[in-house]
Amino acid sequence: MWLRLGIADALVGAGLIWLLQGLRVLPGSFMTGSPTWAVLGVMAVGLGVFVQVRLLGERAGRGPGVSTPGRSGSGSKPRRGPARKVRPRRQAR
């Protein structure tokens, strides 16, 4: 999980650099002033943040971004309670 979180962090960082270069805030590259790199930067930041939220949601035990009862988020099977004894129904006389 930490490797995937690090990759997501790097994606956010690269996306921010691409965005700032595309918007001419960070000069000094062939990407400076190119709207293509600004759009790619926004997409990279969005994807990186999405992956981070999803991974941190799993770490918090909420599963892959969804809060469902009985899920541990670690990929294990849902827990089942103890087996119930079934009583036979009474016959009507």
Backbone bond lengths (Angstrom), bond angles and torsions (degrees), N, CA, C in turn:
res aa  C-N    CA-C-N  psi(-1)  N-CA   C-N-CA  omega(-1)  CA-C   N-CA-C  phi
1 M - - - 1.433 - - 1.526 110.92 -
2 W 1.322 116.73 -38.17 1.468 119.18 -177.83 1.525 111.63 -66.59
3 L 1.316 116.98 -33.86 1.465 120.11 177.46 1.525 109.74 -64.88
4 R 1.338 116.44 -45.79 1.469 119.99 179.43 1.529 111.01 -64.22
5 L 1.320 117.29 -36.61 1.460 120.46 177.71 1.530 110.68 -67.25
6 G 1.327 116.88 -38.10 1.462 120.42 176.83 1.520 111.99 -65.76
7 I 1.327 116.61 -38.94 1.459 120.27 177.36 1.530 110.07 -65.80
8 A 1.331 116.93 -39.86 1.468 120.54 177.41 1.528 110.90 -64.07
9 D 1.336 117.04 -39.30 1.460 120.89 176.85 1.528 110.87 -62.57
10 A 1.334 116.14 -43.23 1.465 120.21 178.87 1.531 110.69 -64.17
11 L 1.317 117.13 -36.79 1.457 121.16 178.48 1.526 110.85 -65.49
12 V 1.325 117.13 -40.78 1.462 120.43 177.02 1.529 110.18 -64.89
13 G 1.332 116.48 -43.83 1.463 119.83 179.80 1.521 112.59 -62.80
14 A 1.338 116.70 -46.39 1.468 120.26 178.48 1.521 110.18 -64.13
15 G 1.332 116.66 -39.83 1.461 119.74 179.04 1.517 112.52 -62.82
16 L 1.328 116.57 -38.54 1.466 119.62 177.33 1.527 111.24 -65.01
17 I 1.316 116.04 -41.22 1.472 119.38 178.13 1.522 110.08 -63.64
18 W 1.338 117.27 -45.82 1.466 120.57 179.33 1.527 111.10 -61.24
19 L 1.333 116.00 -41.60 1.458 120.28 179.73 1.528 110.84 -63.02
20 L 1.320 116.93 -48.06 1.464 120.25 -178.86 1.522 112.08 -65.41
21 Q 1.324 117.66 -36.34 1.460 119.81 176.88 1.529 110.68 -69.78
22 G 1.301 117.19 -39.66 1.455 119.94 178.26 1.516 112.62 -64.88
23 L 1.329 117.16 -29.06 1.467 121.88 179.38 1.527 112.73 -92.05
24 R 1.318 118.59 7.82 1.477 125.64 179.61 1.529 113.16 63.86
25 V 1.317 117.24 24.89 1.465 120.55 176.59 1.525 109.28 -86.36
26 L 1.321 116.62 -34.60 1.463 123.37 -178.80 1.530 108.03 -115.63
27 P 1.340 118.20 94.07 1.465 120.80 -175.34 1.531 112.63 -82.03
28 G 1.329 115.19 171.99 1.454 120.81 172.31 1.508 114.82 107.13
29 S 1.309 118.71 24.26 1.449 120.96 -178.60 1.522 109.18 -148.02
30 F 1.326 115.38 164.48 1.462 119.18 175.40 1.518 111.43 -68.37
31 M 1.349 116.89 -14.67 1.467 121.56 -179.86 1.524 112.18 -84.38
32 T 1.340 117.33 -11.48 1.453 121.33 -175.83 1.525 110.68 -63.20
33 G 1.316 115.83 124.69 1.458 121.50 176.47 1.516 114.73 83.51
34 S 1.316 117.93 4.16 1.460 120.52 -179.52 1.529 109.93 -93.95
35 P 1.335 117.55 120.35 1.460 119.68 -179.99 1.533 112.60 -64.58
36 T 1.323 116.69 -25.16 1.468 119.98 178.25 1.515 110.83 -59.65
37 W 1.343 116.30 -43.77 1.463 119.92 -178.58 1.515 111.73 -72.12
38 A 1.338 117.47 -28.81 1.460 119.94 175.58 1.530 110.26 -66.33
39 V 1.328 116.29 -42.84 1.463 120.16 179.40 1.526 110.46 -67.25
40 L 1.335 117.37 -44.19 1.465 120.47 177.78 1.527 111.29 -62.41
41 G 1.329 116.36 -35.06 1.459 120.23 177.49 1.516 112.43 -65.05
42 V 1.329 116.92 -42.51 1.460 120.45 178.00 1.525 109.85 -63.54
43 M 1.325 116.64 -42.36 1.466 119.86 179.72 1.525 111.31 -64.75
44 A 1.334 117.46 -40.83 1.468 120.94 179.96 1.528 110.98 -65.95
45 V 1.325 116.74 -42.44 1.465 120.07 178.40 1.528 110.06 -63.54
46 G 1.322 116.41 -43.95 1.462 119.96 179.51 1.516 112.31 -61.59
47 L 1.330 116.77 -44.41 1.461 120.36 178.93 1.527 111.30 -65.36
48 G 1.325 116.62 -42.57 1.463 120.04 179.29 1.518 112.63 -62.78
49 V 1.326 117.04 -42.06 1.467 120.58 178.89 1.530 110.17 -67.24
50 F 1.329 117.12 -39.15 1.466 120.93 177.69 1.528 110.74 -59.62
51 V 1.333 116.35 -45.98 1.469 120.47 -179.94 1.528 110.48 -65.00
52 Q 1.330 117.24 -40.77 1.461 120.08 178.66 1.522 111.96 -61.71
53 V 1.330 116.76 -45.91 1.460 120.49 -179.36 1.523 110.02 -63.10
54 R 1.307 116.22 -41.38 1.467 120.43 -179.78 1.530 111.30 -65.24
55 L 1.335 116.70 -43.96 1.465 120.08 -179.85 1.525 111.45 -67.62
56 L 1.321 116.81 -41.19 1.462 119.02 -179.71 1.521 110.67 -70.66
57 G 1.330 117.98 -28.13 1.458 121.18 174.12 1.511 110.91 -66.64
58 E 1.339 117.05 -39.76 1.466 120.43 176.53 1.515 110.59 -64.60
59 R 1.320 116.31 -40.23 1.464 120.28 -178.62 1.522 110.87 -65.21
60 A 1.328 117.05 -33.40 1.457 120.89 -179.46 1.525 111.60 -78.30
61 G 1.324 117.22 -2.97 1.457 120.46 176.96 1.508 114.53 87.06
62 R 1.327 116.77 17.07 1.457 119.16 -179.18 1.517 111.93 -97.24
63 G 1.306 118.17 6.46 1.455 120.06 -178.60 1.514 109.94 81.97
64 P 1.308 117.17 -170.60 1.461 120.02 -177.01 1.523 111.99 -77.06
65 G 1.316 117.40 71.85 1.443 122.06 175.77 1.511 115.15 81.80
66 V 1.320 118.81 1.29 1.455 121.99 -177.79 1.522 108.42 -125.37
67 S 1.297 115.95 136.65 1.462 120.22 178.16 1.520 108.98 -94.59
68 T 1.314 116.32 104.22 1.455 120.86 179.07 1.513 108.99 -126.10
69 P 1.327 118.01 138.40 1.455 119.46 179.41 1.521 111.53 -66.97
70 G 1.312 116.46 141.51 1.454 121.22 175.73 1.507 114.93 87.36
71 R 1.331 118.48 -1.08 1.462 119.70 178.55 1.507 109.40 -101.02
72 S 1.309 115.66 133.10 1.456 119.35 -179.51 1.513 111.83 -89.80
73 G 1.343 119.12 -18.38 1.447 122.01 -179.76 1.507 113.27 83.88
74 S 1.322 118.43 -6.51 1.456 120.32 -177.90 1.519 111.77 -95.87
75 G 1.301 117.71 8.37 1.450 120.56 179.25 1.517 113.30 88.64
76 S 1.321 116.69 3.64 1.451 118.66 -179.10 1.522 109.63 -81.92
77 K 1.321 115.00 165.20 1.456 119.66 179.24 1.517 109.56 -72.82
78 P 1.339 116.77 151.71 1.471 118.88 177.55 1.521 110.94 -61.94
79 R 1.322 114.83 145.10 1.457 119.64 179.72 1.515 110.38 -74.62
80 R 1.299 115.35 144.11 1.453 120.98 174.58 1.511 108.22 -116.16
81 G 1.301 114.70 145.80 1.452 120.20 179.61 1.524 110.25 -75.70
82 P 1.325 117.13 178.12 1.464 119.91 178.87 1.528 110.52 -64.76
83 A 1.301 115.12 151.20 1.466 120.46 -179.73 1.521 110.09 -63.30
84 R 1.324 115.96 135.50 1.459 120.54 178.97 1.515 109.72 -89.16
85 K 1.306 114.69 142.72 1.458 118.77 173.85 1.517 107.84 -83.54
86 V 1.306 116.26 131.20 1.456 120.84 -179.80 1.516 108.15 -98.71
87 R 1.316 115.40 120.74 1.462 119.86 178.47 1.521 108.59 -87.10
88 P 1.320 116.31 138.73 1.472 118.11 176.27 1.528 110.03 -68.97
89 R 1.318 115.48 145.63 1.463 119.93 179.26 1.531 109.66 -73.32
90 R 1.298 114.12 149.34 1.463 118.61 177.87 1.520 109.78 -74.31
91 Q 1.283 115.24 138.90 1.458 120.50 178.07 1.529 109.72 -81.06
92 A 1.308 116.98 136.25 1.457 120.60 175.95 1.520 109.18 -76.67
93 R 1.327 118.00 134.00 1.465 120.90 -178.36 1.484 112.59 -95.95
